[in-house]
């Protein structure tokens, strides 16, 4: 069976053109380099004595034990997340509609996580077949970002989830390269449509960053330098937005959920940096024109969790804290692993004392990157 690198040659004829102008193309992309070193992490997990990592391993699901998430029928028409505006009570109709996407992401993540830990081909095949069903149904493309923005948002999250997982699955040499190429070509098409709406340039808050993660992950697996560089630019755009306190002002405009959205905006940014670093682009070194780096936004998050009153400089509302959620500090697993010498704020260190996970970041972030 051909090695994963063969997939890149199959994709040459399938991949779309680069995204727009203004992104300096990376000379070459290694399409089987994930956002972490798969072989090295598997070896670490076999020997880990960390109670937290062992607990995360014990909690993993299996793709083969989960029911398939059949592709939705018809155009994407997802109701808004909030009943009114961009905060306040959430919409139960949106939750009901998106359950199928969550089941899809969860099953793909489960197969990828099991393949990471055990090198199980049946689990990798289960995840690949799950993706293939949605690819052959041509999902995640039939929507309009202006008429139905929530469908646009769901696309960026679901594509992030499965493209990150695919970047690990390509390391299974037993997977059918033609099935994999078909699925990656579909993801490439989804990504280009996702970033191609004219309104994308006006949406520069956390959604821009999530589209950046979906783009860079898809850009790696499809050897698409345009998508890769879109992700790199989204990271730079975020760092450029960091203010003198370390806050992301567009997220501070979310009233009682401002701290939540500071965390939510960081979630895609750290994996973007990991993808870039693994392709020899030193993105963590990027400093904004005002002298800020991603570390400032992480520090502000920790300070805000410890003392929510500091966000009153931006909004008067009492904060709805969800720092106990498994995904709240999930992305910081990657930062702590890359920079073990850097001391994290005590509130973040405490949050990382238990396993973390995020379907949009590939499943168990503690299994993927935790210590």
Backbone torsions as a table, in degrees:
resi	resn	phi	psi	omega
1	UNK	NA	136.3	-178.0
2	UNK	-61.7	148.5	175.5
3	UNK	-70.0	162.1	-178.7
4	UNK	-55.6	-28.9	-180.0
5	UNK	-60.7	-24.6	178.4
6	UNK	-63.0	-27.1	179.8
7	UNK	-61.2	-37.9	-178.4
8	UNK	-61.3	-38.9	-179.6
9	UNK	-70.0	-34.3	176.5
10	UNK	-64.7	-34.8	-175.8
11	UNK	-76.7	-14.3	-176.9
12	UNK	-55.1	-42.6	-178.7
13	UNK	-80.6	-12.9	-174.7
14	UNK	-100.4	-27.9	-172.4
15	UNK	-68.2	147.9	179.6
16	UNK	-79.3	171.7	177.8
17	UNK	-70.4	163.0	-178.5
18	UNK	-64.0	156.0	-175.6
19	UNK	-81.7	112.5	167.4
20	UNK	55.6	-166.5	176.5
21	UNK	-113.4	169.3	175.4
22	UNK	92.6	0.0	177.5
23	UNK	-114.2	115.1	-179.9
24	UNK	-68.8	119.6	-172.5
25	UNK	-69.5	136.4	171.8
26	UNK	-72.1	135.7	-174.6
27	UNK	-58.0	-41.1	-177.6
28	UNK	-154.6	149.3	179.2
29	UNK	-122.6	131.0	173.4
30	UNK	-86.4	106.8	-169.1
31	UNK	-74.8	-6.3	177.0
32	UNK	-113.6	21.8	173.5
33	UNK	-100.4	116.1	-176.9
34	UNK	-84.0	-170.9	177.4
35	UNK	-82.6	4.6	169.4
36	UNK	-154.5	164.5	-178.7
37	UNK	-81.8	105.8	-172.4
38	UNK	-62.8	-50.0	-177.0
39	UNK	-64.3	-43.0	-179.4
40	UNK	-65.7	-40.2	-180.0
41	UNK	-67.5	-38.8	178.0
42	UNK	-60.5	-42.4	179.1
43	UNK	-64.3	-40.5	177.4
44	UNK	-61.5	-44.1	-176.2
45	UNK	-64.9	-30.5	178.5
46	UNK	-65.6	-25.8	-174.7
47	UNK	-111.3	-2.0	-172.1
48	UNK	-60.9	138.3	173.5
49	UNK	-112.0	5.0	-179.1
50	UNK	-68.4	119.8	178.5
51	UNK	-58.2	-35.8	-178.8
52	UNK	-68.1	-44.4	178.9
53	UNK	-67.8	-39.5	179.1
54	UNK	-64.3	-36.3	176.8
55	UNK	-65.8	-40.3	177.8
56	UNK	-64.3	-40.7	178.0
57	UNK	-61.7	-42.1	-178.7
58	UNK	-66.0	-23.9	-177.5
59	UNK	-92.2	1.1	-177.9
60	UNK	-67.6	141.7	171.6
61	UNK	-91.5	172.5	175.6
62	UNK	-119.1	140.6	179.6
63	UNK	-61.2	-42.2	-174.6
64	UNK	-67.4	-19.8	179.5
65	UNK	-92.6	-10.7	179.8
66	UNK	-94.1	145.0	179.7
67	UNK	-71.2	145.7	176.4
68	UNK	-59.8	146.2	176.7
69	UNK	-102.5	92.3	-177.3
70	UNK	-58.0	140.0	-179.1
71	UNK	-57.4	141.5	177.4
72	UNK	-61.9	155.6	179.3
73	UNK	-98.1	136.5	174.3
74	UNK	83.2	-177.0	-178.5
75	UNK	-63.7	155.7	174.4
76	UNK	-74.4	121.9	178.0
77	UNK	-139.5	77.7	-174.4
78	UNK	-95.7	127.3	179.5
79	UNK	-64.6	159.2	178.6
80	UNK	-59.1	151.8	-179.8
81	UNK	-70.8	-38.6	179.3
82	UNK	-104.7	147.9	179.7
83	UNK	-67.1	-32.4	-179.8
84	UNK	-143.1	123.2	174.9
85	UNK	66.8	-143.2	-174.4
86	UNK	-115.9	21.3	173.8
87	UNK	-164.2	179.8	-178.0
88	UNK	95.6	-157.0	-178.1
89	UNK	-61.3	140.4	178.7
90	UNK	-87.5	162.7	-172.3
91	UNK	-96.2	113.7	-179.8
92	UNK	-63.1	-26.0	178.8
93	UNK	-67.9	-34.9	177.0
94	UNK	-65.1	-44.1	179.5
95	UNK	-59.4	-44.2	-179.0
96	UNK	-64.1	-39.9	-177.2
97	UNK	-70.3	-33.4	-174.4
98	UNK	-90.2	0.0	-179.5
99	UNK	-60.1	-35.1	-179.2
100	UNK	-66.1	-35.3	177.5
101	UNK	-68.9	-39.4	178.7
102	UNK	-65.2	-40.1	178.4
103	UNK	-65.2	-40.2	177.4
104	UNK	-60.6	-51.2	-180.0
105	UNK	-60.1	-43.7	-177.1
106	UNK	-62.8	-40.0	-178.0
107	UNK	-70.5	-41.6	177.6
108	UNK	-64.2	-46.0	177.0
109	UNK	-56.2	-43.8	-177.1
110	UNK	-60.4	-44.9	178.7
111	UNK	-64.6	-42.1	179.4
112	UNK	-64.7	-46.1	-179.3
113	UNK	-60.9	-41.0	178.3
114	UNK	-66.7	-39.2	176.8
115	UNK	-63.8	-40.8	177.5
116	UNK	-58.0	-46.2	-172.8
117	UNK	-77.0	-42.9	-169.5
118	UNK	-114.7	-6.9	-173.8
119	UNK	61.9	26.6	-177.3
120	UNK	-70.2	115.9	176.3
121	UNK	-67.5	-41.5	177.6
122	UNK	-56.8	-37.4	178.2
123	UNK	-69.7	-41.5	176.3
124	UNK	-63.1	-41.3	-179.8
125	UNK	-65.4	-38.6	177.7
126	UNK	-60.5	-45.2	179.1
127	UNK	-65.4	-42.1	-179.6
128	UNK	-65.5	-40.1	178.6
129	UNK	-66.1	-35.3	177.1
130	UNK	-62.6	-45.1	176.9
131	UNK	-62.6	-40.9	-175.4
132	UNK	-62.9	-35.4	178.0
133	UNK	-61.5	-41.8	179.5
134	UNK	-72.6	-34.4	178.1
135	UNK	-65.0	-45.1	-178.4
136	UNK	-70.6	-23.4	174.7
137	UNK	-84.5	-3.6	178.8
138	UNK	55.7	49.2	-179.9
139	UNK	-76.9	169.0	172.3
140	UNK	68.5	20.2	177.4
141	UNK	-126.1	-17.9	-173.4
142	UNK	-94.1	78.2	178.5
143	UNK	-162.0	166.6	175.5
144	UNK	-124.4	126.9	-174.0
145	UNK	-65.5	-26.3	-179.8
146	UNK	-83.3	-47.2	-177.2
147	UNK	-72.1	-30.5	-176.1
148	UNK	-144.9	77.4	-173.6
149	UNK	-64.5	-29.8	-178.4
150	UNK	-64.7	-32.4	175.6
151	UNK	-66.2	-36.7	175.5
152	UNK	-61.8	-44.8	-179.7
153	UNK	-64.7	-43.2	179.9
154	UNK	-61.9	-36.7	178.6
155	UNK	-61.6	-44.4	-178.2
156	UNK	-64.3	-36.6	-179.8
157	UNK	-73.0	-45.9	-178.8
158	UNK	-67.4	-40.0	178.2
159	UNK	-65.5	-39.8	175.0
160	UNK	-56.1	-48.5	-176.7
161	UNK	-58.2	-50.8	-173.8
162	UNK	-79.7	-30.0	178.1
163	UNK	-70.3	-38.8	174.3
164	UNK	-61.3	-43.5	178.2
165	UNK	-63.8	-41.1	-179.7
166	UNK	-62.4	-33.5	180.0
167	UNK	-64.4	-18.8	174.7
168	UNK	-92.4	-42.5	-177.1
169	UNK	-61.9	-28.8	-179.6
170	UNK	-61.5	-12.3	178.2
171	UNK	-82.6	-2.1	175.2
172	UNK	-89.4	105.7	-176.7
173	UNK	-67.7	-13.3	-178.2
174	UNK	-87.0	-10.7	178.9
175	UNK	-69.4	145.3	179.6
176	UNK	-65.5	117.0	-177.2
177	UNK	-64.4	-26.7	179.1
178	UNK	-73.1	-40.1	174.7
179	UNK	-62.9	-45.0	-179.4
180	UNK	-62.8	-43.1	179.7
181	UNK	-63.5	-40.2	177.5
182	UNK	-61.1	-42.8	-177.0
183	UNK	-70.8	-39.5	179.6
184	UNK	-69.6	-37.7	176.4
185	UNK	-62.5	-38.0	176.1
186	UNK	-64.6	-45.8	178.9
187	UNK	-61.0	-37.8	177.5
188	UNK	-62.0	-41.4	178.1
189	UNK	-65.3	-43.5	177.8
190	UNK	-58.9	-43.5	-177.7
191	UNK	-65.2	-43.0	-179.3
192	UNK	-65.6	-38.5	176.0
193	UNK	-66.6	-40.5	-178.0
194	UNK	-60.1	-42.4	-177.4
195	UNK	-92.1	-2.3	-173.9
196	UNK	-90.7	-6.7	179.3
197	UNK	-69.6	136.1	178.7
198	UNK	-55.8	-31.0	-177.9
199	UNK	-71.0	-9.3	-178.8
200	UNK	-59.5	-37.6	-177.9
201	UNK	-67.6	-17.0	-179.5
202	UNK	-94.6	-15.2	-176.7
203	UNK	-102.6	85.4	-173.9
204	UNK	-110.7	26.7	174.9
205	UNK	-95.4	-150.7	-175.9
206	UNK	-57.9	-28.9	179.6
207	UNK	-65.3	-36.1	175.5
208	UNK	-61.1	-38.4	-179.4
209	UNK	-71.2	-39.9	177.1
210	UNK	-64.6	-38.9	175.2
211	UNK	-64.3	-33.5	176.1
212	UNK	-63.1	-41.6	178.3
213	UNK	-66.2	-46.4	177.9
214	UNK	-58.6	-39.6	-178.6
215	UNK	-68.6	-46.8	-176.2
216	UNK	-69.0	-37.5	177.8
217	UNK	-64.1	-44.5	178.1
218	UNK	-68.4	-37.3	177.9
219	UNK	-60.9	-36.8	178.0
220	UNK	-67.7	-52.4	-174.3
221	UNK	-69.2	-21.8	179.8
222	UNK	-107.7	8.5	179.9
223	UNK	52.9	43.5	-177.0
224	UNK	-107.4	104.1	-176.1
225	UNK	-67.5	-29.3	178.1
226	UNK	-63.5	-46.6	178.1
227	UNK	-66.2	-41.4	178.3
228	UNK	-56.4	-48.1	-176.3
229	UNK	-73.9	-24.9	171.1
230	UNK	-60.2	-44.5	178.8
231	UNK	-63.2	-43.8	178.1
232	UNK	-59.7	-42.8	-179.6
233	UNK	-67.1	-37.1	177.9
234	UNK	-60.3	-40.4	176.6
235	UNK	-61.7	-46.1	179.9
236	UNK	-63.4	-39.1	177.9
237	UNK	-59.6	-40.7	179.8
238	UNK	-64.9	-48.5	-178.8
239	UNK	-62.5	-37.0	177.7
240	UNK	-63.4	-24.2	-178.9
241	UNK	-83.7	-15.4	-176.4
242	UNK	-61.6	130.2	-177.6
243	UNK	-91.5	-172.9	-173.1
244	UNK	-65.2	-22.2	178.4
245	UNK	-89.4	-16.4	-174.7
246	UNK	103.8	1.7	-179.3
247	UNK	-83.3	155.6	169.7
248	UNK	-97.2	104.6	-169.9
249	UNK	-57.3	-34.8	-179.3
250	UNK	-66.5	-27.8	177.3
251	UNK	-82.2	-28.5	177.3
252	UNK	-69.6	-13.2	179.3
253	UNK	-84.9	10.3	-175.2
254	UNK	-98.5	28.8	171.8
255	UNK	54.0	-124.5	-173.3
256	UNK	-70.3	-7.7	-179.9
257	UNK	-111.0	22.2	-176.5
258	UNK	-62.0	-44.9	179.3
259	UNK	-66.3	-41.4	175.9
260	UNK	-53.5	-45.8	-175.4
261	UNK	-76.9	-23.2	170.2
262	UNK	-61.7	-45.4	176.5
263	UNK	-64.2	-45.9	-176.2
264	UNK	-63.0	-34.6	178.3
265	UNK	-71.1	-33.6	178.5
266	UNK	-70.4	-27.1	-173.4
267	UNK	-56.3	-45.5	178.3
268	UNK	-78.7	-23.8	-171.4
269	UNK	-69.3	-40.2	-177.5
270	UNK	-69.0	-42.3	173.4
271	UNK	-64.5	-32.4	173.8
272	UNK	-57.3	-47.8	180.0
273	UNK	-60.9	-38.5	179.3
274	UNK	-64.7	-44.3	176.7
275	UNK	-58.4	-44.6	-178.3
276	UNK	-64.4	-47.4	-179.1
277	UNK	-59.9	-38.3	-179.6
278	UNK	-69.9	-17.0	174.4
279	UNK	-102.6	18.4	175.8
280	UNK	67.5	31.7	171.7
281	UNK	-110.8	109.1	-172.2
282	UNK	-77.1	71.1	-171.6
283	UNK	-72.6	-31.1	178.1
284	UNK	-59.6	-23.6	-180.0
285	UNK	-77.2	-8.7	-174.7
286	UNK	-64.5	131.2	178.7
287	UNK	-121.5	134.3	-178.8
288	UNK	-70.1	164.6	176.1
289	UNK	-57.4	-23.4	178.6
290	UNK	-95.1	7.1	172.9
291	UNK	91.1	16.9	-177.2
292	UNK	-101.2	152.9	172.5
293	UNK	-127.9	174.9	-179.0
294	UNK	-60.8	-25.7	179.9
295	UNK	-60.4	-32.2	179.5
296	UNK	-66.2	-39.0	179.3
297	UNK	-69.4	-34.1	176.4
298	UNK	-67.4	-43.6	179.0
299	UNK	-61.8	-42.1	179.9
300	UNK	-63.6	-40.0	178.4
301	UNK	-58.6	-47.1	179.8
302	UNK	-60.7	-42.0	179.1
303	UNK	-64.9	-38.9	-178.5
304	UNK	-70.2	-36.9	176.9
305	UNK	-64.8	-40.6	-179.9
306	UNK	-70.7	-33.5	-177.6
307	UNK	-143.6	85.1	-177.3
308	UNK	-58.3	-18.4	-178.4
309	UNK	-63.0	-20.1	-177.0
310	UNK	-67.6	-20.5	179.9
311	UNK	-80.6	-1.7	175.6
312	UNK	-68.8	-11.2	171.3
313	UNK	-67.3	-15.7	-178.1
314	UNK	-116.2	-34.8	-174.0
315	UNK	-150.9	142.3	-176.0
316	UNK	-83.7	-12.1	-172.0
317	UNK	-71.4	144.7	168.2
318	UNK	-63.1	143.0	-173.3
319	UNK	-88.4	138.5	171.1
320	UNK	-87.0	103.1	-175.0
321	UNK	-86.5	131.9	175.0
322	UNK	-131.2	36.4	-176.3
323	UNK	-69.4	-9.5	174.9
324	UNK	-84.8	-6.7	179.0
325	UNK	-66.3	141.3	-177.3
326	UNK	-59.1	-22.7	-176.9
327	UNK	-95.9	-6.6	-170.4
328	UNK	-60.9	-44.1	178.9
329	UNK	-108.5	12.6	-170.7
330	UNK	-56.6	-45.3	-175.6
331	UNK	-67.5	-24.6	-176.6
332	UNK	-71.4	-12.6	170.6
333	UNK	-53.7	-41.4	-177.7
334	UNK	-68.1	-41.2	-179.1
335	UNK	-65.9	-45.3	-179.1
336	UNK	-64.0	-36.9	179.1
337	UNK	-66.7	-41.8	-177.4
338	UNK	-73.9	-32.8	-176.3
339	UNK	-124.6	65.8	-176.3
340	UNK	-63.8	-20.4	-178.6
341	UNK	-79.8	-13.7	-177.5
342	UNK	-88.6	127.8	-178.5
343	UNK	-79.4	125.9	177.5
344	UNK	-85.4	153.8	173.6
345	UNK	-54.3	143.0	-177.3
346	UNK	-53.7	-36.1	-179.0
347	UNK	-65.5	-34.8	177.9
348	UNK	-75.1	-42.1	177.0
349	UNK	-57.9	-40.2	177.9
350	UNK	-66.0	-40.2	178.5
351	UNK	-64.2	-28.5	179.2
352	UNK	-90.5	16.2	176.6
353	UNK	-84.3	-9.5	177.1
354	UNK	-127.3	163.3	-176.7
355	UNK	-60.9	146.4	176.5
356	UNK	-119.0	159.2	178.4
357	UNK	-160.3	153.4	175.3
358	UNK	-157.9	119.3	179.1
359	UNK	-58.9	-34.1	-177.0
360	UNK	-74.6	-13.2	177.9
361	UNK	-109.2	12.6	175.0
362	UNK	105.9	6.4	177.0
363	UNK	110.1	-125.6	-177.8
364	UNK	-77.8	103.0	178.9
365	UNK	-70.0	-24.0	174.7
366	UNK	-70.4	-41.9	174.9
367	UNK	-64.3	-39.8	-176.5
368	UNK	-71.5	-39.6	-171.2
369	UNK	-141.8	-3.7	-172.6
370	UNK	-73.8	163.2	-179.9
371	UNK	-126.3	NA	NA
